[in-house]
């Protein structure tokens, strides 16, 4: 799951299917949340994929938010990216609180 700070809260804006090697590399950085998590433990299926006809609840494995670099199509649909994101790399030197919403998405 990918999130961006929008109006002061970390909102789900997309997803990134991971290759096995990326999943393994990312796993070493994942930790349980240290406090209250900004996302609920379950979301509608349409939150993850707006074209999903099954709106049944989907369980999320909540982790401490971390910064990752992704490649994204510029298409924005409603409150999320229209297409899946592509994971590029983990950015452990960045703090999630310092991430700003790209200007072209804040309009």
C-alpha positions, 0 to 999 in steps of 0.5 A: 500500500502507498500513502501520501499526506493529504490535508494533514493525514496519510491517505491510501493512494495506491498499491504496488505489487512487489516482485519476490526480490523487492518483497524480501528487501522491503521486509527487513524494514517493516515493523509493527506500528509504534502507536496508533496507525493512520489507516484502519485494519480493513478497507473496502476492496474498491479502496485498493482497486477502484475497478474492483467490483467486490467491495468486500473488506480487505484486511491490511497488515499495518506497519510503521509508515516508511518512505519508499520511492515508486514510479507512478503514471501521472493519471490521478483518479479521484483520491488515488493513482489510476494505475498500480505503482512500481516499487523502486527502492526504500528510502530509510534516510527520509522520515515520513513526516517530511514527505510533501504532497507533490504540487500537481496532485494538490490541485 
